[in-house]
């Protein structure tokens, strides 16, 4: 190893190699080239063979210094920013070196991470184990190349590399300044060196100076073409040209160089991927579909591709995340083109993805293939959360005509699960429905299922008694969820309102009052301003049910003692309204108004109804005073009622009553 200022990396590296360097037949040699941090201190915890040689701006020469200290039969070259992943495989290789007596070089696999999140990698095969012959050495001032001998053995040992994390700006700055300086110095000596121009372009690219990178890689390509060299030897140049042009957002350049490269390397998986991506960005969808379709064909046989076994070539776009990205672009474009069968074909290969499931469901509905949708549902629900799947189906269902919805419901009614039974209920006649709903509620806990199952209660709205009785079993939260589902499910809202208004409830029936208040609450909170006057009767039913409920729940005589300690804001609201009514009844208007303001503050969601309610309440008590011939208090009540209403017709009626009273005074 040669190291410099690697205190952040070297511990991780050597810990991963601990079982290897602990062997008796292994020596760890570390050459420090001028660290100013604690790198050498950490290194000495793992080996006593730490040497010091000042950095001379020449990678190969420094690498050769490290080799000069080695005494073993084999050399293994390791960098401090690397980490051994496959310890057992590495141990197995060392224990069976006799097997490699006919080989001179062994390769490893490098997962080159380009993000600190470890979610982006570049795959690379690297020569790292060499027979320690006297003439073995490295060459190259920057990207030092081992002068290895064949035959080669390709191992499956994996290492991670963290040396080029693009989002680590300090690291990138440090490496760019060091590498670019050396390359520029070398180009002063050899200005037509294609490889040095290529490496300088890569340095600019990693530094995110894409303009300089593109200019430099173009110059490298121009040199390659002008020198009459065999372009088949410059596959790496085409790949990096396209990648740099892509980073520079010069997508026409990407397409041009990819097409040129694919003429030379028809199965170059990176070029076909970048070509597809560029067509997609430029909204050339037909060409993007063609490119990504070809990419996926190559991906399926990627282990057989020459490039995957060419250790001189980095592979950027052959990972699982690249395959998924290609699939997602493909099935979304095909869906937009209304090529539904093809969209389904590709989406099925990404069936754990939420968007893919949506595409499959929507495509099958467009094809009116309800039987196919049922089969897909039965297959997917094994691996995907059933509620998520049902939500997607139900969302897409709304795009169908009523007749098509019935066809779909009929197809799903044959499925033996809760969703199947829901669709049996949907397609049943009015005589069968109550029996089926009973069956459903006896077999399934609707509270654990998707909200769509609350639809079963919709079919009971024609019978308010059955509806109220069935939902009594649930707590207030679930009752409000049921009411919300019915209220929002694009059904006739008047049905649920009629159910509440027509249900006759006794004042001492705590459960029925609880249910009515909960259902009415949902409807009232979701009314538009222009609907308020039309639904005032519903508000009165809500208030009366709520007041009855809290009076029974907490005992009417104890309400003043406990209401301030309650956490339920709606319960407190009902209790305060009991106090409003009591204050008016006692002709204590100031107290009533104070409680009224407290009610608005406690539950502001109903403020738009409260002034109407208080106005009517004052008028109601005014009439009581008239019957008792108490015209003075009656006048006070009517005046308060007049101030609280904004209804012109109601104001006219109150004024007429005031005129009558004044005639009596």
N, C-alpha and C positions, 0 to 999 in steps of 0.2 A: 504494500500500500504506500502511496505517497499522499501526504495530507498537508493542509494549511488552513488554520482557523476553522476547524470543523467541530468545535465543541458541541454544537447543536445536533450533530448527526452521528459522530463516531461511537457514542455509547450504544445507540440503537443498533448500529451496524455490528459491533463486536459482540453484543449480547445475543444477536441472532446467530452468530457463528460460534458461540461459546462451546457447544458440544464438539465442534470440529477442531478448534484450536487447542482443546484440552487433550487431544490425542497425542500419543508419544511420537507418532510418525509425522507430525505436523509442526512447522515452525511459523510464527507470525513475525513478519518483518515490516516495520513501519519507518518510512523516511519522512521527517518533518522538514518542509521547505521554507520555514520562517514564520511559524504561528506566533501571534501576539496574544492569544487567549489560552485556555487551559487544555488545548488539544493533546499536547505531549503528556501532560499529567494524567489524563484519562487513559491514554494509550499504554502508559507504563503499568496500569492495573492489569493489563492483559498479556503483556510481553516485556521481556527485558531487552529485546532487540529493537530499540528505538534509536535511529540515527538522524543526524542533522546535516542538511545540505541546502544552501540558499538557493532560492528560485532564480532561474536564469532565462525565463521567458521561452522555454523550449520543452514542451511536454514530453516528447519522445526521449530526449536526453535524460530528463529526470526519471522517467519510467525505467530507463536502462540502468540508472544508478540503483534503483530498488532491486532489480534483477541480479545485480552483481553481488549482492549479499546472500543470495539464496544458495543453499547447498543440496536441496532435495532433487529427486529424480523428475518431479513435476513442479511446474509453476502455476499458481492460481492468482490472477490479478483481480483485486477488489478495490472499490472506491468507498470512501467514508460515507457518502450519501446513498449507499445501497443497503439492502436488507435481505438476508436469506429467508425465503418463504418455505421451501421444501427441505427441511432439515433431514428427515429420514432418507430422502433420495440422495442427498449429498453424502451422508454417512455410508450409504450402500455403495456409492461410486468409489469412495476411498477404500472401502473394505474389499473391493473387487477390481483393483487397478490392474491385476494380472490379465484381466479380460481384455484390457486395452493395449496389450503389448504391440499390436500391429498398427496402432493409431498414434499420431503425433499431436493432434489438436482436438479439443473437446469444446463444444459450444454450450451456452446456457440461454435461457429465455429471460428477457428483461421487460418488466412492465413499467414503462416510463410514465410516471404520473406528472400531469401538467397543471394540476389544480390542487390546492391545499385541502380541498374537500375529498380528495381521492376518488373523484367521480369521472375523471377523464384520463385515459391512458393511451400511450402509443406502444405497439408491440414491436419488439426488436430481438433478433437473435444475435448473440455476441460471442466472439472467440475469447475464451477466458482461461482455459487450462491448456498448457503447452508443455511438451517434453523439454526438459532443461538441457538443450544442446548448447555447445559453446558459441555457435553462430546465431542463436536466436536473439532478436532485438526488435525494438520499436523504431518507426520512422515517422517524421511529420512534426512540425513545430506546434501545431494546434491540435487537430484531431489525430493524435498519434495512432498509427496503424501497426498492428503486430505483423511481423514478417513470418507468418506461420507456415508450417509444412503440412502437406496432406500425407495420409488420408485423415479425413475429419470424422468425428463421431458427434451426432446431434443428441444431446441429453435432453431430458424433460425437466431439468432443475430450474425452478423459477426464483427470480430475484425481483424485488421492487426497487425502483430508482426515484429519488426525490430531488434530484439536482436541478430540475428545470421547471419549478412551480411558477407558472406565468403570473399568478396573482400575488407573488412575493416580490414586490417592487425592489426592495433592497437587494435581494439575491440576484434578480435579473440585471440590475444596474452594475453590480460587482462583476458578474460573469461577462456582461457585454463589454465593459471597459477593458477587462483583461484580454478577452478573446479577439475583439475587433482590432486592438492595438497590434497584437501579434500577427494577425492576418494582413493588416495593411502594411506592416513591415515586410512580410514575406512577398507581398505583391509588388513592393518597390523593387525587389530583386528579380521577380518573375511575373511581369504584368499580364501575361497571356495564360496564366495557370487557371484552367477551368475549375479545378477542384477548389482552389482558394477563393475564387469569386463565388462559387456555390456556397461555401461555408460562411463567407461574409454575408451573403444574402440571408442565410439561416439565422445568423446572429442579429441582423437588423429585424428580422421577423419576430424572433423571441423578445426583442427589445420593443416590439410593437411600432417600429418605424417602418410601416408597410410601404410607403412611397419609395424610400431608399432600398428596401428589400426587393421590391418589384423591378426597379431600375437595375439593380445588381444582378438578379437572376436572369433578366432579359439579356444582359451583357454576357453572362456565362453561356447562355444558349446560343447567342450569336457567335461567340468564339468557337463553340463545339461544331457549329455548322460551317464556319469558315475554314476550319482546320482539316476538313475532309475526313473526320474521324467516323468510325462506325457508331451511329446514334443508338444502336441497340445496346451499347455499353453505358448509356446515360439515362436509364430508366429513372434513377433517383432524381435526375435533373427535371424531368417532366413532372414527376409527382410533386416536388417542392415548388416548381414554377406555378402549378395549378393551386397549390395550397396557399402560397403567398398572394396570388391574384385574388383568391377567395377572401383572404383576410383584408385585402385592400378594396374589396367590394367591386372589383373589376370583373363582373361575371361573364361578359362577352369574351374577355381574355381567357377566363377559365375554360369556357366551352371550346374555344379555338385550340388551346394547347392540349386539352384532354382528347379532342378528336384526333389531333396529330399524333399524340402518344398512343392512342388506342389502335391506330393503324400499325404501329410497331409492336405494341403489346396488347393484343385483343382481350386478354383476360386480366388486365391490370385493375384490380378491384377498387383501389383508391380513385383512379381516374374516372371510372364509370360512376362512382358515388358522387364525386364532386361535380361531374357533368350533370347528373340528375338534379342535384341541389341547386345548381346555377339556373337550369331551365325552370325549376320551380320558383325561384326568387324572381325571375323575369316573366313569370306567369305564362311560360310556354308549356302548358300543361300536358299536351299530347307527347311532346318530346321528353318531358319529365317522367311521365308514366312509362314510356319505352325504356328510358335509362334505368329507372329504379326496378323495373321488372327484370331487366338483364342483370342488375346488381344482385338481386335476390337469388337468381339462378346460380351466379358465381358463388354467392355466400354458402349455398347448400353444399357445394363441393370445395369449399375453401381450403380444406386440408390437403387437397390434391393440387392446388394451384402452385405453380413454380415460385411465385413471389413469396409464398408463406414459408418456403424452405430456402429462400435466398438470404443468406445472413448479411448481405451488403445492403439490403433494402429495408427501411422502416415501413411498417404497415400502420396506417392511421385509422382506417375506417372499416375494419373487419371485426369489430367487437359486437357484443350482443346489443348494446345501446344503439349502435349504428343500424343494425338490422331492424330494430324496433322503430327507429326514426323513419327509415325507408318505408316500412310497412304502413306507418301512420299517415305519411304523406300520400302514399299510393291509395289506400282505401278511402281517404277523405276526398281526393281528387276524383276518383272513380265514382264516388257517390254523387258529387256535384255534377258529373257528366251524365248521371242517371244510368250508369253501367252497374246496376245493382248486383247482379250475379258475381261480377268480378270483384266488386267492393266487398261482398260477403266472403269470397275466397281468401282475400288478403286479411280481412279483419279477423277471420277465424284463427289466423296464425298469431294473433295478438289478443286472444280472448280474455286475458286477465285485465286488459285495459278498459277503463270505463267508456272512453270514446268509441272503442271498437265494438263493444256490446251495443251501444246506441246505434251505430251504423248497421250492425247486423239486424237488429229489431226493426229499424226504420226501413231498411231495404226489403226485408221480407213483407212488411206491410204494403210498401209500394208495389210489390209483386203480387199482392193479395194472396200470398202463400201462408194462410193461417195454420194449416197443418204443419208446415215447415217451422213456423214460429213456435208452435207447441213443442215440437221435437227439440228445437234449440233450447227452449226454456227448461225442459226436463234434463237436458245434458248440462247446461250451464249452472243450474241451481245446486249441482253437486259440489262445484268448486267456488261459487260466488255467493256472497250473502244474498239470500232470497229476497229480502226487502229491497235491496238496491236494484235487483233485476226486475221486480214487480213495478217499482217506481218508473223505470225506463219504459216498460211496456205500457203502463197507464198514461204516461206523458205523451207517448206517440199515438195512443188510441184516440186522443182528442182531435187528431187531424183527419180521422175517418168520418165518413157519413154515418148516419144513424143505422142504416141497413148494414154497412160494413162492420160497424161495432157489434151488431147482433151476431153476425157471422163469426167474428173473432171470439165473442163470449161463448158461443155454441161450441167452437173448437176447444176452448180451454175448459169447458164444463166436463170434459172426459178425463181430465187430470185428477189423480187421486191424492190431493193434498189440499190445504186450506184455500189456496187460490182457485183450485178447481171447484171446490164447494161454493165459494163466493160467486163464481160464474154460473153454477147451477141455480143459485138463488136469483141471479140477474135474469136468467132465462125461464124461470118458473112462472106458473100462473098464480093468481091471488089466493087461491085455496091452499096451494102447496107452500107458499112463501113462509107463513108463520111457523109451520112445522120444521122447515129447513133451517130457519133462523134459530129455533130452539136447539136443533141438532148441532148447529155450528157452535153456539154458545156453551153447550154441554161438553163439547170435545176440544175446544180451543180457547185459550186466554187471549181475547182480542187486544188486551193492553200490551201484549208482547209482540204483536204483529204490526205490519205497516198500516198507516192511517187509512189506506184504501179499504181496509176491512170494515171500517166504520160505515161504509156504504150500506151494509146490511140493515142498518137502522132507518135508512131512507125509505125502505119499503114498508115501514110501520107508521109513517106519518099520517096516512089516511085514517088511522085509528089511534087517537091521542092517548087513550087509556093504555093500549099495548105498548106504545112508544115510551111513555113515562115509566111504566112498570119494568120494562126491559133495561132501561138505563139507570134505574135506582141502585143497581148492584155496584155501580162504579163511584169512585171518589170525584170531587168537584173538578179536578184537573182533567181526568179522562172524559167526564161529561162535556167539558168545554171543548176538548179535542174533537169529540163526536159532533158537537154542534158546529164547530169550525169547518169540519170536513163537509158536512151537509150544506152549510152556508156558502162555501166556496166552490162546490163541485158542479157549478153551472146548472143547478137545478132551480126550479121555481121557488124563489125565496119565500113566497107567500105561504107555501105549505107548512114550513116550520113555524111561522108566525101564527097561522091559524091553529096549529096544534097547541101552542102555548095558550092562546086566548080562549080556546074552546074547552080547555081542560078545567074541570071544576074541582077545586081543591079545598078541603076543609082547613080552617084556620089552625087546628091543632095537629094537622098531618105534617110532621117535621120533614119526612123524606120527600114527599111530593113538593113541598115548598122549596126545599133545597135544590131539587132537580130543576124546577121551573125557573128559579132565580139564576142558576148556572147557565141554562140554555139561553134565556132572554139576554143575559149579559153579553154573550158572544154576538148575537144579532145586533144589539144596540150599539156596541162598540164599532161595528163595521158598517154603519149606515152613513150615507152621504148627507151633507147638510140639507140638501133639497128634499130629503126623505123624512126629516125629523117630525114634522107636524102629522104626517100620515101614520107614524108609528108611535104616537104618544100613548095610545092605549096599551101598547106593549110595555112601555116604560112604567106605567101605573101598575101593570101586573107584576113586573119585575120588583118594584118597590114594595108592593104589598106582600109578595112571596118572601122577599128578603127580610122584611120586618118580622113577619110571622116566624120565619126560620130562626133568627137570632134570639127572639123572645123565648122560643121553646128550648133552644140549645143552651142558652146561658141563664135562663129564668128571668122573666121580665123585671122582678123586684130587685135583681142584683146587677142590672145593666150599668147603673151609674158607678157602682163599685169597681167593676172590672174592665170597662171599655178602654180606658187609657193604657192598660197593660197588654192589650191584644196586639198580636203581630199581623193578623190578617186585616189588610186595609179595607177590603170590601165589607167584612163583618162590622168593622168600626163605623163605616159609612151608613150601614143599615141602622145601627144603634143610634147614631146621631140623628137620623131622620125620625126615629121614634121620639126623641127629645124635642125635635121641631114641632111635631104634631101635638105633643103634650103641652108645650109652651103656648101654642096658639089656642088650644082648648082652654087653657087657663087665662086667656086674654093677655098673655105676657109677650107682646110683640117684639120688644127689645131682645128678650132672651131667644125668641124664635129666630130672629135675624142673625144673632150671634152664632147659634147652632147651624143655621143655613150656611153662613160663611165658612164655618168649620167643616161642614160636609163637603163643600166645594173644594176646600184645601185638601181634605183627606182623600177624596176620590174625584179628581178633576175631570176624569174621563166622561162623567155624566153631567158636567156643569151645564151643557147646552139644553138639557131637559129640566134641570132643577128649578129654574125661574118659572117655567110653565107650571111645574108641579106645585110650587109654593103659592103661586097666584091662585090656582084652583083651590088649594087648601084654605087660603084666606077667605075666598068667596064662599066655600062650603060652611065655614064657621060663621060667616056673616049672616047666612040664611038661618043658622041655628039661633043667633041672637035676635033676629027678626021674629022668629016664632015665640021667643021669650019676651017680646016687646022691648028688648034692650036696643033701641035704635042708635044710641050713641056709640056703643061698641060695634054694632053692625056697620055703621058708617066708617069707623076706623079700619075694619077688616076689608071693606070694599076699596077704600083708598089705597091700602097696601097691595091689594090684588091688582089694582089698576097700574101701579108703579112697576109691578113685576112682569107684566105681559107685554109682548110686542105684536099681538094679534089684533088687527084693527076691528074685526067683528066682535071679538071678546071685549075689547075696550069699549065699544059702543054699548054692549049689553050691560057692562058694569056701570057706565055713566047713567044709563036709564034707571038702574037700581038705586044709584046715589040720589038721583032726582026724586024718586019716590020717597026715600027716607027723609030727605030734607023737607018734603011736604008734610011728613008726620011730626017733625020737630017744631 
